[in-house]
Each structure stands twice: as structure tokens, then as C-alpha cells.
Amino acid sequence: MNVVRGIPGNKVIVRMADMKASNQVDQEIVTYSLGSCLGIALYDPQIKVGGMLHVLLPTSTIDPEKAGKLPFLFVNTGVPLLFRAVYELGAVKARLMVKVAGGADMQLTNNTFNVGERNLIALTELFAHHGVRICNRAVGGHLSRTFRLNMATGSAYVETPGERTLQL
């Protein structure tokens, strides 16, 4: 589990198929290149604990062995681990702010696989099953995104090429 405790520093990078959780208010958690992938950010404003996950695919049923080695690759295996990580740092489910970015259609023509849409459906179904509500989202479209979570404030920011930064 990638939990950052007591390690000061400005930027914590979440790579593809990766997750980070932190209780350090001087940090920013960031993930890059969210195309069809999803960035999921959790934040407990009362105790300033948060985390971010960068998932690539909706469900581990396509490759259970890979899910065992890379659980953050899939929505259904990575999301529960993100929640567990922030709970270990003291977060409480009822206080969590959930923000999501990504899920774009990166194939401008003939998107046979619809990975971005399938990721969003898998996440929505998982959250509905567990009573989790998304506060803000920047999803869909055709552009990749950078997603940032400010650990001092819980503010999340989405940057897309050629467009202004959007605060979630």
C-alpha cells in the first residue's frame, strides 16, 4: 500500500496503475495523462487526509492474475484499496469528498472498446453499491487530463491541453 506518512515534500506523483494516500498538508498529489483512465481522489476535510488512484481498466475479471500483481490497474480492485488507505490514516467515509477526472474517449473515430465509458460505468456501479457519492467530476470528452489534489484544502484541479485549469 502506498501511504505517505510524515514525509514532507511538495509533489507526490501517482503513476498509471498506482495509488497514493497522505496526511501531509504541505503536499499536492498529482497524476498525469488521464485519457480513458480515471483519476479518483478522496479527501477528508476534517483531518486533511486524502488519496488518489489512477486506474486504467474497469474490471479485473479480464485478468485475475494481473489484478493480483497490479490491483491499482482496475476499478474494482483499486478503488477499495484507495478507501482502505485513507481509512488507515483516520478518514471517515461520511466526511469524504470524492472527485473524479478522466474517462475520455481517446479514439476520435470508431471507438470499439469504449474504455473511458466502461471505466465510468464500473466506478458508478461500484459507488452506487457502497453508497458513495461523487462530489465533483470532469469526465468524458476527447482530451487527456492532469489531476491535482491539494492536501491543505482538498481542492482538486483538472488541466487539459489548450484549456484553462478547472477547479473541482
Rosetta silent file (secondary structure, phi, psi, omega in degrees, C-alpha in Angstrom):
SEQUENCE: MNVVRGIPGNKVIVRMADMKASNQVDQEIVTYSLGSCLGIALYDPQIKVGGMLHVLLPTSTIDPEKAGKLPFLFVNTGVPLLFRAVYELGAVKARLMVKVAGGADMQLTNNTFNVGERNLIALTELFAHHGVRICNRAVGGHLSRTFRLNMATGSAYVETPGERTLQL
SCORE:     score description
SCORE:     0.000 S_00000001
   1 L     0.000  135.743 -176.927    0.000    0.000    0.000 S_00000001
   2 L   -96.384   78.118  179.719    1.368    3.428   -0.967 S_00000001
   3 E  -106.377  125.014 -178.578    0.657    5.514    2.104 S_00000001
   4 E   -97.364  110.947  179.282    2.772    8.628    2.559 S_00000001
   5 L  -123.993  128.938  172.623    3.191    9.413    6.255 S_00000001
   6 L    63.193   20.806  178.397    5.463   12.006    7.746 S_00000001
   7 L  -111.334  100.522 -178.799    7.414   12.552    4.541 S_00000001
   8 L   -67.967  151.365  178.329    7.450   16.254    3.746 S_00000001
   9 L   161.883  156.896 -173.477    7.593   17.299    0.125 S_00000001
  10 L   -81.311  -47.398 -170.140    5.603   19.274   -2.353 S_00000001
  11 E  -122.709  126.822  174.636    4.528   16.858   -5.050 S_00000001
  12 E  -112.167  119.201 -175.157    3.532   13.216   -4.757 S_00000001
  13 E   -97.078  130.145  175.165    3.117   11.631   -8.189 S_00000001
  14 E  -101.882  114.099  179.798    0.598    8.876   -8.835 S_00000001
  15 L   -82.867  175.728  175.957    1.681    6.898  -11.857 S_00000001
  16 L   -61.173  139.002 -178.594   -0.571    4.733  -14.039 S_00000001
  17 L    58.033   45.269 -176.252   -1.942    1.766  -12.071 S_00000001
  18 E  -141.064  165.725  179.263   -0.794    3.414   -8.854 S_00000001
  19 E  -149.713  144.416  173.441   -2.255    4.949   -5.704 S_00000001
  20 E  -137.209  143.580  173.767   -1.019    7.334   -3.036 S_00000001
  21 E  -131.512  147.150 -174.165   -2.600    8.420    0.253 S_00000001
  22 E  -149.472  155.153  171.009   -1.297   11.158    2.523 S_00000001
  23 L  -124.558   23.476 -177.893   -1.842   13.102    5.719 S_00000001
  24 L  -102.464  111.606 -174.475    0.729   15.786    4.871 S_00000001
  25 L   -69.841  -15.573  179.129   -0.857   19.214    4.337 S_00000001
  26 L   -86.933    6.766 -176.433    2.202   20.564    2.506 S_00000001
  27 L  -104.419  157.719  169.066    1.745   18.076   -0.315 S_00000001
  28 E  -123.840  129.400  175.286   -0.013   18.018   -3.635 S_00000001
  29 E   -98.643  131.571 -174.883   -0.964   14.639   -5.071 S_00000001
  30 E  -139.397  144.348  170.898   -0.944   14.642   -8.868 S_00000001
  31 E  -131.640  146.132 -176.236   -1.487   12.225  -11.734 S_00000001
  32 E  -113.755  164.943  170.749   -0.810   12.851  -15.391 S_00000001
  33 E    59.419   44.473  173.392   -2.089   11.504  -18.707 S_00000001
  34 E   -82.452   99.837  173.325   -5.646   10.638  -17.771 S_00000001
  35 L   -96.624 -103.187  175.034   -7.120    9.720  -21.124 S_00000001
  36 L   -76.118  -14.569  176.777   -9.580    6.863  -20.898 S_00000001
  37 L   -66.211  164.750  175.331   -8.107    6.170  -17.450 S_00000001
  38 E  -117.543  139.771  167.604   -9.743    7.523  -14.312 S_00000001
  39 E  -106.198  125.392 -179.308   -8.220    9.554  -11.528 S_00000001
  40 E  -118.877  122.859 -179.746  -10.171    9.134   -8.298 S_00000001
  41 E  -116.184  135.937  175.234   -9.438   11.492   -5.391 S_00000001
  42 E  -119.245  144.447  178.591  -10.709   11.146   -1.825 S_00000001
  43 E  -151.864  130.457  174.425  -10.359   13.818    0.853 S_00000001
  44 E  -102.925  105.956 -174.154  -11.486   14.094    4.474 S_00000001
  45 L   -69.327  -22.758 -178.491  -11.589   17.853    5.187 S_00000001
  46 L   -70.027  -40.573 -177.707  -11.831   17.492    8.957 S_00000001
  47 L  -112.934    2.011  177.313   -8.472   15.774    9.363 S_00000001
  48 L    57.587   53.250  175.772   -6.885   16.703    5.998 S_00000001
  49 E  -117.069  138.107  179.302   -6.306   13.154    4.795 S_00000001
  50 E  -155.033  175.639  177.873   -6.588   12.244    1.150 S_00000001
  51 E  -163.324  165.810  179.443   -5.534    9.969   -1.619 S_00000001
  52 E  -144.101  145.142 -179.500   -5.590    9.461   -5.343 S_00000001
  53 E  -128.031  141.408  175.585   -5.801    6.454   -7.632 S_00000001
  54 E  -120.695  102.293 -178.596   -5.027    6.178  -11.367 S_00000001
  55 E  -104.119  151.482 -177.571   -6.874    3.179  -12.876 S_00000001
  56 L  -107.688  -32.779 -171.909   -6.722    2.002  -16.479 S_00000001
  57 E  -133.424  154.832 -173.930   -9.409   -0.667  -16.846 S_00000001
  58 L   -71.802  -44.501 -171.848  -12.877   -1.328  -15.420 S_00000001
  59 L  -140.744  141.301 -178.243  -12.732   -4.872  -14.103 S_00000001
  60 H   -76.324   -5.803 -178.428  -10.134   -7.411  -13.095 S_00000001
  61 H   -63.504  -19.414  177.773  -12.220  -10.303  -14.439 S_00000001
  62 H   -72.780  -23.586 -179.800  -10.330   -9.974  -17.727 S_00000001
  63 L  -160.413   77.885 -178.448   -7.074  -10.968  -15.989 S_00000001
  64 H   -57.777  -33.462  179.225   -7.347  -12.008  -12.302 S_00000001
  65 H   -65.102  -43.647  177.660   -3.678  -12.946  -12.170 S_00000001
  66 H   -64.145  -38.051  178.678   -2.637   -9.465  -13.292 S_00000001
  67 H   -61.912  -34.297  177.012   -5.046   -7.952  -10.748 S_00000001
  68 H   -64.761  -34.744 -179.479   -3.237   -9.864   -8.022 S_00000001
  69 H   -87.253  -35.177 -176.561    0.044   -8.265   -9.068 S_00000001
  70 L  -129.942   69.616 -175.071   -1.308   -4.843  -10.113 S_00000001
  71 H   -63.560  -23.870 -179.146   -4.532   -4.201   -8.180 S_00000001
  72 H   -79.576   -1.074  177.532   -4.461   -0.462   -8.971 S_00000001
  73 H   -72.696  -28.072 -171.243   -4.825   -1.252  -12.668 S_00000001
  74 E  -116.956  145.769  176.856   -8.552   -1.973  -12.288 S_00000001
  75 H   -57.955  -51.023 -171.658  -11.507   -0.011  -10.893 S_00000001
  76 H   -69.780  -19.793  177.410  -12.951   -2.966   -8.967 S_00000001
  77 H  -104.412  -30.224 -177.603   -9.682   -3.857   -7.198 S_00000001
  78 H   -79.052  -40.127 -176.873   -8.001   -0.436   -6.905 S_00000001
  79 H   -60.336  -46.943  178.063  -10.863    1.640   -5.513 S_00000001
  80 H   -59.727  -34.080  178.943  -11.360   -0.476   -2.357 S_00000001
  81 H   -70.143  -34.507  175.158   -7.615   -0.235   -1.660 S_00000001
  82 H   -62.757  -47.937  178.744   -7.738    3.568   -2.001 S_00000001
  83 H   -60.066  -44.093  179.799  -10.563    3.750    0.541 S_00000001
  84 H   -59.717  -41.159 -178.664   -8.690    1.390    2.874 S_00000001
  85 H   -63.476  -43.606  179.757   -5.551    3.546    2.662 S_00000001
  86 H   -72.449  -32.083  174.887   -7.330    6.773    3.640 S_00000001
  87 H   -63.334  -39.280  178.066   -9.224    4.957    6.415 S_00000001
  88 H   -61.426  -26.539  177.778   -5.867    3.783    7.803 S_00000001
  89 L   -90.075    3.696  175.012   -4.888    7.449    8.040 S_00000001
  90 L   105.556   -1.070 -179.831   -8.061    8.240   10.002 S_00000001
  91 L   -64.504  151.361  179.136  -10.515    9.305    7.278 S_00000001
  92 L  -118.927  131.085 -175.250  -14.212    8.670    7.864 S_00000001
  93 H   -51.833  -44.465 -176.028  -16.460    7.596    4.976 S_00000001
  94 H   -64.282  -21.796 -178.882  -19.259   10.048    5.820 S_00000001
  95 H   -97.371   -8.229 -173.115  -16.857   13.014    5.577 S_00000001
  96 L   -68.425  133.372  169.488  -15.101   12.008    2.360 S_00000001
  97 E   -97.163  128.514 -177.580  -15.238   14.283   -0.643 S_00000001
  98 E  -115.030  125.465 -179.786  -14.924   12.200   -3.817 S_00000001
  99 E  -129.216  142.471 -173.792  -13.715   13.785   -7.051 S_00000001
 100 E  -134.366  139.841  175.298  -13.151   12.046  -10.392 S_00000001
 101 E  -137.715  153.762  176.541  -11.397   13.013  -13.625 S_00000001
 102 E   111.524 -146.263  179.066  -10.698   11.220  -16.902 S_00000001
 103 L    67.371   29.682 -178.180  -12.762    8.642  -18.725 S_00000001
 104 L   -77.570  160.450  172.546  -12.218   10.356  -22.075 S_00000001
 105 L   -95.916   98.941 -175.291  -12.855    8.837  -25.467 S_00000001
 106 L   -84.777  -10.777  175.892   -9.358    8.993  -26.910 S_00000001
 107 L   -96.440  103.554 -174.391  -10.358    7.251  -30.164 S_00000001
 108 L   -68.587  -20.839  176.887  -11.986   10.021  -32.146 S_00000001
 109 L  -132.839  142.011  173.646  -13.402    7.549  -34.658 S_00000001
 110 L    51.001   58.376  178.793  -14.735    4.015  -34.236 S_00000001
 111 L   -80.202   85.724 -176.496  -14.108    3.562  -30.521 S_00000001
 112 L   -64.152  -39.612 -172.328  -14.844   -0.144  -30.396 S_00000001
 113 L   -87.505  -25.680  178.620  -13.659   -0.683  -26.832 S_00000001
 114 L    48.777   45.973 -174.855  -15.125    2.430  -25.145 S_00000001
 115 H   -60.787  -45.112  179.883  -12.644    2.052  -22.268 S_00000001
 116 H   -59.063  -46.714  178.465  -13.292    5.506  -20.802 S_00000001
 117 H   -64.131  -41.904  179.190  -17.042    4.965  -20.769 S_00000001
 118 H   -65.402  -36.660  175.792  -16.659    1.441  -19.365 S_00000001
 119 H   -61.954  -44.858  179.831  -14.387    2.770  -16.600 S_00000001
 120 H   -63.692  -41.289  178.317  -17.007    5.363  -15.646 S_00000001
 121 H   -63.194  -45.331 -179.870  -19.788    2.760  -15.625 S_00000001
 122 H   -61.387  -42.376  179.744  -17.731    0.409  -13.432 S_00000001
 123 H   -66.931  -44.736  179.429  -16.930    3.207  -10.981 S_00000001
 124 H   -60.198  -43.980  179.315  -20.528    4.452  -10.869 S_00000001
 125 H   -65.787  -41.923  178.785  -21.850    0.942  -10.210 S_00000001
 126 H   -62.921  -45.959  179.666  -19.239    0.279   -7.508 S_00000001
 127 H   -65.513  -40.150  178.603  -20.016    3.573   -5.762 S_00000001
 128 H   -61.830  -40.539 -179.879  -23.781    3.009   -6.011 S_00000001
 129 H   -63.876  -31.750 -176.639  -23.376   -0.424   -4.434 S_00000001
 130 H  -105.745    8.152  176.838  -21.444    1.078   -1.499 S_00000001
 131 L    67.694   35.861  179.402  -23.421    4.303   -1.074 S_00000001
 132 L  -104.207  134.333 -179.276  -20.615    6.616   -2.191 S_00000001
 133 L  -111.336  133.233  175.911  -21.467    9.917   -3.867 S_00000001
 134 L   -81.948  125.850  179.153  -19.144   11.766   -6.235 S_00000001
 135 L   -74.767  -50.514 -176.791  -18.951   15.464   -5.277 S_00000001
 136 E  -142.907  151.802  179.904  -17.380   16.761   -8.484 S_00000001
 137 E  -149.723  151.845  170.928  -16.211   15.316  -11.763 S_00000001
 138 E  -135.796   91.230 -172.046  -14.516   16.259  -15.007 S_00000001
 139 E  -131.208  163.592  178.045  -15.071   13.235  -17.215 S_00000001
 140 L    82.230 -158.373 -178.723  -15.652   12.283  -20.828 S_00000001
 141 L    75.301 -158.850 -175.726  -14.713   14.365  -23.827 S_00000001
 142 L  -131.293   12.784 -176.120  -11.683   13.705  -26.005 S_00000001
 143 L  -113.971  146.636  173.303   -8.766   15.306  -24.117 S_00000001
 144 L   -74.856  160.437 -176.175   -6.233   13.906  -21.684 S_00000001
 145 E  -135.868  152.760  165.130   -6.096   15.481  -18.249 S_00000001
 146 E  -107.754  137.691 -174.402   -3.749   16.197  -15.363 S_00000001
 147 E  -125.825  127.387 -176.508   -5.462   15.869  -11.978 S_00000001
 148 E  -125.190  142.374  175.170   -4.192   17.529   -8.774 S_00000001
 149 E  -125.116  119.204  177.441   -5.320   17.303   -5.143 S_00000001
 150 E   -84.355  118.233 -175.309   -4.194   19.984   -2.671 S_00000001
 151 L   -74.720  -18.682  178.035   -3.779   18.283    0.698 S_00000001
 152 L   -77.765  -33.807 -171.956   -4.143   21.514    2.702 S_00000001
 153 L  -117.596  -20.790 -174.275   -7.526   22.463    1.251 S_00000001
 154 L    82.488    0.648  177.576   -8.957   19.410   -0.533 S_00000001
 155 L   -68.023  138.902  176.430   -9.263   21.468   -3.709 S_00000001
 156 E  -117.420  144.882 -177.959   -8.824   19.437   -6.868 S_00000001
 157 E  -129.640  139.998  178.153   -7.730   20.865  -10.192 S_00000001
 158 E  -120.753  128.124  178.164   -8.011   19.459  -13.701 S_00000001
 159 E  -116.527  135.002  175.221   -5.789   20.679  -16.519 S_00000001
 160 L  -125.477  150.400 -179.258   -6.367   19.859  -20.195 S_00000001
 161 L   -58.346  128.418  175.302   -4.174   20.783  -23.152 S_00000001
 162 L    75.758    4.026  178.894   -5.061   24.197  -24.502 S_00000001
 163 L  -123.195  164.926  179.730   -7.773   24.870  -21.951 S_00000001
 164 L   -75.491  159.125  178.021   -7.862   26.681  -18.638 S_00000001
 165 L   -70.157  136.264 -179.509   -7.496   24.843  -15.342 S_00000001
 166 E  -109.249  129.419  175.281  -10.796   23.732  -13.847 S_00000001
 167 E   -91.495  130.760  177.067  -11.281   23.588  -10.080 S_00000001
 168 L  -100.186    0.000    0.000  -13.420   20.684   -8.858 S_00000001
